[in-house]
Amino acid sequence: MTIDLNSNWIMIDGENSYPCSVPCSAFKTLMDNGVMEDPYYRTNETAAAEIAEREFVFRKEFDLDDAFLRQDRLYLTFGGIDTLADVYLNDTYLGSCDNMHRTYEYDVRGIADFHNVLIVWIHSPVRYIIEKQSERPLIGVKEAMEGYPHLRKAHYMFGWDWGPKLPDMGIWRSVKISGYNGGRIRSVRYTQEHTKDKVLVKVNADLDVWSGGVRAEVVFVSPGDVRLTSEMINGRLIIEISDPQLWWVRGLGEQPLYISEVRLISGKKVLDSRTDRIGLRTLTVSQDKDKWGSEFCFVNNGVKVFAMGANYIPEDHILPNCTKERTDKLLKECLDANFNFIRVWGGGYYPDDSFYDFCDEHGLIVWQDFMFACSAYLLTLDFEATVKAEVTDNVIRLRNHPSLGLWCGNNEIESAWEYWGWNDPEGREHYSQLFEEIIPGLLLQLDPETFYWPSSPSSGGGFHEPSSNKAGDMHYWAVWHDFKPIEDFRRLYYRFCSEYGFESIPDIKTCLAFCDPDKLDLSLNSPVMKLHQKCDRGMEKLKYYMDQYVGVPRDFEHEIYLSQLVQADCIRSNVEHMRRARGRCMGSAYWQFNDSNPVISWSSVDYFGRRKALHYYAKRFYAPLLLSCDDRDPLHPTLYVTNDTPVEEALTVTCRVRNNFAEVLEEFTADIISDPLGTVKALRPDLSKHLRTEEDKRNKYIEYRLENYRRELAGGTTLFVHPKDFLFMKPGIYAEVFELQDVFAVTLIAESFAKSVCLSLSETDCKFSDNWFDIHGDEEVTVKIPKQPGLTAGLIREQLKIMSC
C-alpha cells in the first residue's frame, strides 16, 4: 500500500510561508507566489544569487489510518532531494541528505502516526561549497561557482558556458510512504541469452521476505498478448522464448516490448508487484581492430549501427518546470530529425524513467553519462559512500531499459587531466580510483551486460591518448573554440565524434522573452545579450565566423538568420563527412540538442522548443538515405550515397550545374545500387568548363538529387565560394497559402536561386514540415503546417516572413 505525499506542502522562508506541491523548489515557489522575478529575464539572474544563500523549510501534514499503520513495515521514500537537507517526521530526526542524484528511504515504523508532520530543512548549496572550497580547493569550469565539485548536485546549476548561475534547491522528485506485510520486492534484474530463433530471459528478483508462506511469480506477456505465468524459485526464473520479436534501433526494425510483472504473493493476496517492459535484443559496443586502429560502434542484434544524434542537457534550471509532457515533446523533435541515438551529458542529472520509456518505444540508443563533468573530485570516505549509493540507485533503476546502450564514467575529465594543464596529483589519483575501479566494479555486480566507457572522450582509459582519432570517441572543438575554419572538420577522420558544435542566436521570439527592445537589448553588444552569452569570447567567435562565411548583417533579425545559417552549414559539413566515412567513423553526436534557459548557445532546439536552422538541416543530414558532396576538388566534386537502411536500394543520382538565376547549364546522371548499411561513390561530374575563373565560382553552383522511381529521397546544394562571396540575384520569392484537410500548405517559387529560405510567423509558433531549404527558380516547393487552435490560412498569410541569402 502506497500513499502519494506530493500535494499540499508549505515552504517556509524566514517569517513567510507559501503553498507548493512536489516537485517544488525555492525559486519556483517564490516565483509562483509573486515574490521572485523570472531569473531568465534581462539581468534578473544576478538578483537570484542572494536567494541561493538562504535556508528553506518544506513542511507537510498528512494523516494515516489504523489499517495503514498496522502494516509490518513502513517506509518513507524521497525520489530526489536537492540537495543538502535534514529530514524530520513528527519531531524525530530521520537523517541528512547530501546527494540530489539518489533516493533516500527511511524506516518510519513506530514514528509514523495518525496525524503526521514531515519537515525537510534545506540548506544553502552556495554556502556549503564556499566553505568546502576554502578547506580544499577543487578544479572546475571557470564559468561556474568555485567549489561546486564538492557537492553531488547537478553541476550546471552553478553555471556553465551555456547556463546561468542558478543553484536552486528543493524536493525535486516524488515523496511517498509505503507499507508492506510479509515481504517486498527491492528490485528486479533481467538478463538475456540469445541463440538462433530463441531467447532465454533470466529474471532475478531481490526479495525481502520476513513471513512464511510467501511465494513469487512472474507474469510474462508478449507483444501479441500471449501470457505466461511461472513461479520463481529463490527469486529466480528462466523464461524460454521461441521465435522472439527482437527490439531494434530506430531505422533497423521495430521496437516490440514484452511486459514482465513480478508478484510477491501470500495465499491469494498480492503483497507487492513490479512491472517492467523488456526489449529482446543484444546491444553493445564493438572495439574490433581494423586498418585504422580500433573501431567504436554500437552493435544491435549483430548489426553495426551508425549512431546519429546529439547531446541532451537538462531542460531547465528550475526543475519543477520539467514535465513528462515537455520532455516527450522535446524527444519527438529527435524523431523528426531522424535521430537514432542520444547522449545524456554528465553535468546535469539522471532523467526520469519516462525519458527512457520514450527511447525504448522509439528505438533511440541512450549513451548515459554518470553525473560527473569537467571537474576534479576529492574521494573522501563520505564522498565515496554517497557516489556508490548514487551509482547503485541509478543503475538498478535504468539497467532493464532496452534503449540503454552504454554507461560512461564522466564528461571530459580524463582529457582534462591530460591536456588542460590541471595540477593536482591527489585528484588525478582519485580520478583513476573512481572511474576505473569503483564505478566499473559496481557495474560488474549490478549490470555487467551493459558496456562501460570510462570517460568521454577516451580511447579506453589510463590517460592514454584520450582524444585519439584511432580509437574510442573524440570531442572536436578546434572549430569554434580555436577559431579554426569550418573546413577543418573534414581534415580529420574520427572513430566516433561525440561532441562538436557551433553557436547561434535563438529565434527573435525567444530573444524577446528575455530582452526589452525599448531598452536597446536586441544587440549582441547590449549588457542583457552579453549576460545571455555564457561562452568565453562567445560574441567574438560568433561575429568572426559570420564575417568569414556570410558577411555583415543588415539588422538584428538578419543577424539571427546568418548565425543560424553558419551553424547549420558547419554541422552539416561535418556530419556529411563522417557519414561518407561510414565504417571508419560510426557515430555523430553534435553539441547540443536543447537548452536549459533562453540563451545564445550551440543548441538545435531552443529553450521554448523552437527549432533553429540546424534542426531542419539535421532532418536531412541524418536521413536514412543521404546524398552528399565532397567538394574539396571543386572541378571534380564527388557525390556519395550513404545508406543506413537494412535494404539494398536502386537509385538515380542527378547533378545539375546552375547559374545564379537557377538556370540549368548541364546535367549529369548515374544509376546505382546502394548496398545496405554502406556508402558508395555515385557520381563525379567534370565541372572544368564551368568553373574556369574565380568569377564562375561566384555565380554558379551545383544542385543534386537522389531519386527512386522518380520519387525524390534526398538532395543538396554546393557553392564553390562562401555565401558572402556568391553573387545572389534578388530571389523574388512568391508564396501562396492553402488550407487542406489536416494541414495548411505553403507553396513557394522564386525568380532566381534562393539559398536557405527561412519561413517563420511573426507572432505565432508552428512547426514547418521543412524549412531552411533552397528554391531553384520556378521549381515549386511546398511546405506543410499542421493545424492547431487559432491558426488559419489568413493568419499565416498575415504573419508569414521569408528570409534567404
Phi, psi and omega in degrees: 000127182232137177242127178285131181245030187277340187261162170061053172262163173235132173257127181255124179236094184065240180268359183253151177223149186219142178286150177198170176222148180285135002288138182219157178211166180298309183298313182297317181294317178296320178293316180298332181259014173073018183264332183237137178278161179303116184289348179274346185276130178046242182250024182296340179307320183295328181287341182283345184300318182295323181297323182291350178265359180272173170247148182227146177245128175253126189231136177220138173251140178207157182246149175232147179266174185296322181297321179291315184292335182278358177295155185302314185223144179232131180232132174259124187236130173252119178291335178185125175241130184248104349228312181269121185204156167244137186243132180230141171232120180054046178069007176262126180287122180266326180158175180248153180240143179216018185209112182286347186270006184230169177265143175242126181235134182234135174281114185244018174296127183090347177254318177295147184220184179298315175244132188229146174238117181253128182234132173240112182264110184266131180256156184293124175289332182292313179297323181296312184289330176298315180296313182294323180293329178290332180279320182208099180298137175238147181280138175209185180286144186289339180283349184256166175296136180297140174096356184302331181295347178291342190239134178279068178231145182312121189298322186300337181297336180271004181112144176209182182277016170217009186219148180284167176273091183224072181281076178297172181206152179161202178251104194259352174226170192302152175241136180210159171237132185234144177237146184223146171237130173084324181171172177207163178262117178283312181197166177224138179235136179244132172232160187227145170237123184253128169231178182299121175064019181204144175229132171261122176257119180260121181255125181231109183256133174270104186253139174246100185242128182236004178234156177282164176075018180258132178231164179236143177221161178238130171254113185249123187240126180282166175301337176270011177070028171274125187254140175227123178247125182223145179274143179270152174243118183053038177077015183232150178200142173244125180250126179262126182241114176271150182048056184293148172268109187278147175271129182240151170298146181308131180099342180255346182169195183270174181235062177294141181236127173274148179251128179236125177243121174264128182239139172255123193230140171233113186067240176253006184262131175277115181279324181199155177209157176216133181244133176231156172252130188244131172256125180278109183196160163253139180210114180214189178238129178267135173237036181299146177289145173211187186290346179259355184137246177228130180287164175218098183209147175289143177233118183246115181054038178086357182255129179283131188250129168276112184282129182231114181186213184204176179268126179264129177245170178304148186276348183196160172268344178251096195298328177298345176287343182276126180230163176300318182297319180293317180293317178301317180298320179292316181293332175296332175295327175299316180296318181296330180267014174067027173294149165235012192199146174212139178256126175271109186290147191276006178260010182246241179217164176285122184297168177293163178305325184297332176300312182287328175301316179298314180296323175300315185290333188243004172077030176268119174292136177253119167271113187252107171287145160286158192275071176222134184205129165053034188213159172259147183232146177261115188273070173286169179299318180294318180295318179298319182295316182288327176293318178299319178295318178300310181298315181300312181303312187282326177294315178298321182292325191252346192296336184274356181286126180296338181284344183290113185253340187194136167260132178238134186298319185192172176255114166066014184278322176299315180291330177296316178297328185274326191237345188265004177078022178292140181229092180200085185305321179295317179297322178296319178294319179293328176303309182299319180297317185288311190263346180242358176230300189293305183295310177297331176296318177294320180295326177299329178277320192261327185203063183291346182285331183273134182298137177246135179234127192292329183201167172225117005278163178194156170250011176133357176106181180071018181061026180266103176043062184294348177246034181288144172261015178257341182204154175071203180250163187221143168251129182238112186236011179296322168285123185100284188293326182255011176062021177292149178296152180303327180297344181296334177306320187278002176282334186254150171242110182272162168272323179197114183261104188263357171204132168191150184191177183202135184279160169205166178273138180287173179311149181301325179294326175292317178298321180292342178287339178238002181243155170246105184297334179290343179253021174062034179286334187280068177205142179295346180264358183283151178302322180294313181294323178294325177292333179264018169237104188266347183284136177301124181059027185298315180297321179298316180294317180300312181294322180299310183291323176297318179298322182288326192248324186233354175089194188271130180287154178282322182203185186293319179295324176292327177295320175300312180302311183295321180296319179290327178294315180296316179303311184295316179294325179297308182292321177302315181303317182288317181297315180298320176300314180294320182288330174295332180265024180307132186109317172272311172258137183227022177189141179223123173227099181286155176258118006220165182284310192226177179240154176261353183195163177287115194200157168281122187203188181270006189289159170258342173232126187276183187304325182269009179083013179276132181284139168268175178305320183305323184289322175293322176297321182300323178302327180274313185282347172257010179298148181304323174249121184239133170249119183226162187239125169266104187255023180296335167251094188296335179283338180222064179295150181247128177264131181243144171249124176250126185244106177257029173256162181274013183234150175287144182232134171266119192226157173240129177253129178236133177234126181243133171271127183231155170266182186288354171269002181075013177286137181281124179262327178197152181231138177237142178222157175208136173262130185225162168250120181261116179292150176296145174054051181202177179232142180222141170288124188255323188200138178227084184289150176265111183254013188300326181282345180264337185241056184281332183232166175296328178296322177301320181294338182273346182230014176228151180210168174246144177234135187223151184221150176243125185229154175227110183052049177068008175263122184286127183252328183199167179186179180184178181221141176231126170266157180254007171221168175294153182306327181295338183260355180280142182271077178290135171276165174299121190293327180057052184282132178241133183232142173234146181242131180233148174260123175252189187296310185247350185219168165258145179243133174247117178255138185227142168224168181221165178275340181209194179289124177241112182267140173051060180287121182252123176257142174205161172253136189296328184234333187259142174270140175205168177251126175268141178296332175208156181197165181055047181252170177260145173244127181257081178064232186271016175279109191295139174241133178242130179241138181252146178235119178300144177290146178209158182305132176087350182266127179231164177299321179296319179295320178298314179301320183291323187259353186296127176241138182232127175232151175203173176291000000 
